[in-house]
Amino acid sequence: MLTVVPDGCPGHDGGKDDAARSLIDEIVREGARRMLAEALRAEVDAYIAAFAGQRGEDDRRLVVRNGYHQGREVLTSAGAVVVTAPRVNDKRTDPATGERMRFSSAILPRWARKTPKVTEVLPLLYLHGLAYVYLWADGIHVNIRLEEHKLCLLVMIGVRADGRKELIALADGYRESAESWADLLRDCARRGMRAPVLAIGDGALGFWGALREVFPEAREGRCWFHKTANVLAALPRSAHPGAKKALAEIWGAEDKDHAHAAVKAFQAAYGAKFPKAVAKITDDLDQLLAFYDYPAEHWVHLRTTNPIESTFATVRHRTKVTKGPGSRTAGLAMAFKLIEAAQDRWRAVNAPHLVALVRAGALSATVS
């Protein structure tokens, strides 16, 4: 089995140069500052949204943003960082005492210079190379020229806390076998990998049983590319154009509520004649809509396993040219080298500064 383990894992002998360490420390502090700033912004936005319906006699909102407080230095587990917290103008009064209501941050209390809450919100994710936030998994079949059976490559690609995509593991196994996937996940766990926040894959994979065994705390997401193909396979060809449009209304909705409305419309349109096609959506609905619970900037990445599909387009092209590798070992090695070469060109996810906040649990479904 070939696995890719990023630099910085236990046992990796990194550079000892003082200048390099100083640069790393600065990067960590800057990451912590951005994470804290985003968490405070998200907290204020949620507070204002909660009271958006409360208005005064002039019909203006009673709770609004009001610039920023003066910057202050806060000691975090990443070192001292300067924080500029957003200010809230809350014009409401307590009906019991008549006193003016005040917003108080649970993340960074008014006079705090060091707080346990900050430590909780700002773990040193940038120092944990195996703290993957999102993970895509799929089984890719490759023809073997000199053997009867195809090679199935078990592939996992993840997103690190800094937003970069990285090959986590590549192994020879069986796509539908939960045990093959469990062996791979257990190996990753032994190497120090933490449970991802969200894993995305095809619903037919044996991966899901393995994930629930090894990393039960990880949430599951389903690939809309695979799901659309499954739904269309249960419909007559004449219904495909309308069904594709209806499915796009679900995964392309502006938010989760609109997605649920689109699901009901799909049921109404196809449920009577094609219940099996509709069941393919409704049976996995929580997993299919899981991506809506994360920042909107990340949705385009989380709806499908495209990071794996697009990466393996190169592998498939090479195997087509060579008529397939001569053995399973050669096929595994070829795929590994092609992915290793392509990895440097992979683009980070959109809004990478929000990825660490997702890992820290500082974002709600309404924050983008």
ZANUZA-712148 format. One record per residue (C-alpha): residue in one letter; x, z, y. Coordinates in steps of 0.05 Angstrom, whole numbers, padded with zeros to 5 digits, always signed. Each point is the difference from the previous one (the first is absolute). Last residue first. Example, Ala and Ser with C-alpha at 12.3 -4.5 7.8 and 13.67 -1.06 7.14 Angstrom:
# residues 2
S+00273+00143-00021A-00027+00013-00069
END
This chain:
# residues 368
S-00407+00091+00652V-00033+00068-00008T-00071+00005-00027A+00021+00011-00072S+00040+00061+00019L+00074+00003+00011A+00046+00061-00005G+00005+00001-00076A+00076+00001+00003R+00004-00063-00042V-00049-00034+00046L+00040+00024+00060A+00063-00030-00031V-00035-00068-00004L-00024+00002+00072H+00067-00018+00030P+00001-00063-00043A-00056-00030+00042N-00005-00063-00044V+00037+00004-00066A+00073-00017-00002R+00019-00072-00014W+00038-00018-00063R+00062-00041+00013D+00050+00050-00030Q-00044+00004-00063A+00008-00074-00016A+00069+00006-00032E-00020+00061-00042I-00064-00036-00020L+00039-00061-00025K+00051+00045-00036F-00053+00041-00035A-00041-00061-00021M+00062-00032-00031A+00020+00064-00036L-00070+00009-00030G-00003-00073-00021A+00070+00003-00032T-00020+00062-00039R-00064-00032-00023S+00037-00061-00024G+00013-00073+00017P-00029+00003+00069G-00057-00047+00018K-00004-00075+00006T+00058+00004+00050V-00039-00029+00058K-00064+00037-00019T+00038+00065-00009R+00030-00007+00070H-00068-00014+00031R-00031+00060-00036V+00055+00046+00025T-00008-00025+00072A-00075+00009-00002F+00016+00069-00027T+00011+00028+00070S-00066-00028+00025E-00039+00032-00057I+00035+00067+00005P-00010+00009+00075N-00069-00032-00009T-00026+00058-00042T-00063+00000+00043R-00041+00039+00051L+00057+00047+00019H+00044-00045+00042V-00055-00028+00045W-00028+00070+00006H+00064+00030+00028E-00015-00011+00075A-00068+00030-00012P+00033+00067-00017Y-00024+00029-00066D-00068+00019-00028Y-00022-00074+00001F+00050-00013-00056A-00044+00039-00049L-00056-00052+00003L+00016-00033-00067Q+00016+00067-00033D-00066+00031+00021L-00038-00064-00019D+00028-00008-00070D-00066-00001-00038T-00036-00031+00060I+00044-00061+00005K+00004-00022-00073A-00072+00023-00007V-00021-00056+00048A+00028-00053-00046K-00033+00031-00061P-00067+00004+00037F-00002-00075+00013K-00072-00022+00010A-00031+00062+00031G+00063+00029+00030Y+00025-00062+00037A-00029+00000+00071A-00024+00072+00003Q+00064+00027-00031F+00043-00040+00048A-00041+00027+00059K+00010+00070-00026V+00075-00012-00004A+00000-00026+00071A-00033+00064+00024H+00054+00040-00037A+00053-00041+00036H-00033+00013+00067D+00006+00074-00013K+00073-00008-00022D+00022-00034+00063E+00006-00068+00034A-00018-00036-00064G+00049-00049-00031W-00003+00028-00071I-00076-00001-00001E-00015-00061+00042A+00053-00037-00041L-00042+00015-00062A-00061-00034+00031K+00041-00061+00020K+00029-00007-00070A-00070+00009-00030G-00029-00056+00043P+00055-00049-00019H+00000+00021-00074A-00075-00006-00016S+00003-00072-00024R+00058+00019-00046P-00045+00046-00040L+00018+00074+00008A+00036+00049-00046A+00068-00034+00011L-00013+00006+00075V-00002+00075-00006N+00066+00004-00038A+00035-00047+00048T-00024+00042+00059K+00025+00063-00035H+00069-00029-00010F+00008-00018+00073W-00035+00064+00022C+00052+00044-00032R-00027+00069-00016G+00022+00066+00030E+00013+00066-00036R+00020+00066+00032A+00061+00038-00024E-00010+00074-00019P+00000-00016-00075F+00072-00025+00002V+00023-00002-00073E-00066+00001-00039R-00045-00032+00052L+00053-00053+00013A+00005-00016-00075G-00075-00010-00006W+00002-00045+00061F+00059-00042-00022G-00036-00027-00062L-00018-00055+00049A-00070-00031+00001G-00016+00028+00069D+00054-00041+00033G+00046+00041+00044I+00009+00044+00061A+00028+00071+00000L-00013+00047+00058V+00035+00064+00022P+00058-00012-00048A+00021+00055-00047R+00072+00021+00010M+00060-00037-00031G+00058+00045-00021R+00033-00039-00056R-00041+00037-00051A-00063-00023+00036C+00023-00072-00004D+00012+00006-00075R-00069+00032-00008L-00030-00059+00038L+00033-00051-00045D-00018+00036-00064A-00071+00008+00026W-00004-00075+00014S+00020-00017-00071E-00047+00053-00027A-00059-00026+00040S+00009-00068-00033E-00038-00056+00032R+00060-00033+00033Y+00047+00011-00059G+00073+00016+00014D+00066-00025+00028A+00017+00039+00063L+00009-00006+00075A-00002+00061+00044I-00004+00024+00072L+00011-00065+00037E-00001+00018+00074K-00045-00012+00059R+00020+00032+00066G-00049+00041+00041D+00047+00058+00016A-00035+00046-00050R+00015-00050-00056V-00048-00053-00023G+00000-00016-00074I+00007-00057-00049M-00014+00011-00074V+00008-00055-00052L-00013+00000-00075L+00027-00067-00024C-00036-00031-00059L+00043-00050-00039K-00042-00052-00036H-00003-00003-00076E+00026-00053-00047E+00073+00002+00021L+00052-00052+00018R-00026-00022+00068I-00029+00066+00023N-00059-00009+00048V-00008+00055+00053H-00060+00046+00007I-00004+00047+00060G-00030+00070-00008D-00020+00032+00065A+00011+00062+00043W-00001+00009+00075L+00020+00068+00030Y-00014+00032+00067V+00034+00063+00026Y+00065+00002-00039A+00042+00063+00007L+00058-00025-00041G+00050-00006+00058H-00014+00071+00023L+00040+00009+00064Y-00049-00041+00041L-00056+00044-00024L+00028+00062+00032P-00066+00035+00002L-00034-00004+00067V-00072+00022-00005E+00015+00063-00041T+00061+00018+00040V-00040-00009+00064K-00053+00046-00026P+00053+00053-00015T+00013+00004+00075K+00058-00001+00048R-00004-00006+00075A-00073+00019+00002W-00033+00014+00068R-00062-00043-00007P-00005-00005-00076L+00031-00062-00033I-00037-00024-00062A-00064+00039+00010S-00004-00025+00071S-00046+00040+00046F-00052-00036+00042R-00033+00046+00050M-00072+00017+00015R-00016+00030+00068E-00031+00068-00001G-00075+00010+00005T+00004+00056-00051A-00055-00019-00049P-00011-00073+00019D+00075-00014-00002T+00013-00052+00052R+00016-00074-00007K+00046-00035+00049D+00056-00014-00051N+00057-00040+00032V+00050-00011-00056R+00075-00010+00009P+00045-00040-00046A+00063+00035-00024T+00070-00021+00023V+00048+00027-00052V+00076+00005+00006V+00032+00011-00068A+00045+00055-00027G+00020-00007-00073A-00034-00035-00059S-00031+00066-00023T-00030+00004+00069L+00021+00035+00063V-00043-00022+00059E+00026-00022+00067R-00053-00011+00053G-00027-00060+00037Q-00050+00013+00055H-00071-00009-00024Y-00030-00070-00005G-00056-00040+00031N-00071+00025+00003R-00038-00023-00062V-00075+00014+00001V-00052+00053-00019L-00062+00006+00044R-00016-00073-00003R-00036-00028+00060D-00076-00004+00005D+00002+00029+00071E-00037+00061-00026G+00055+00010-00051R+00012-00033-00067Q+00010+00023-00072G-00002-00060-00048A+00076-00009-00002F+00009+00072-00023A+00031-00013-00068A+00035-00063+00027I+00038+00043+00050Y+00025+00047-00054A+00019-00058-00046D+00039-00034+00056V+00036+00065+00016E+00021+00010-00073A+00022-00072-00007R+00042+00005+00063L+00032+00064-00025A+00016-00032-00067E+00028-00062+00034A+00045+00041+00045L+00023+00043-00059M+00017-00061-00042R+00036-00032+00058R+00042+00062+00013A+00015+00009-00074G+00024-00072-00006E+00044+00010+00062R+00028+00063-00031V+00014-00035-00066I+00033-00059+00035E+00043+00048+00040D+00021+00037-00062I+00018-00066-00034L+00043-00020+00060S+00036+00067-00002R+00012-00007-00074A+00029-00070+00010A+00046+00027+00055D+00023+00056-00044D+00019-00047-00057K-00019+00026-00068G-00034-00062-00026G-00049+00008-00057D+00016+00020-00072H-00066-00009-00036G-00011+00058-00049P-00072+00013+00020C-00030-00062+00034G+00028-00021+00068D+00008-00073-00017P-00062-00028-00033V-00011-00001-00075V-00017-00068-00030T-00019+00003-00073L+00020-00044-00058M-00025+00018-00069
END
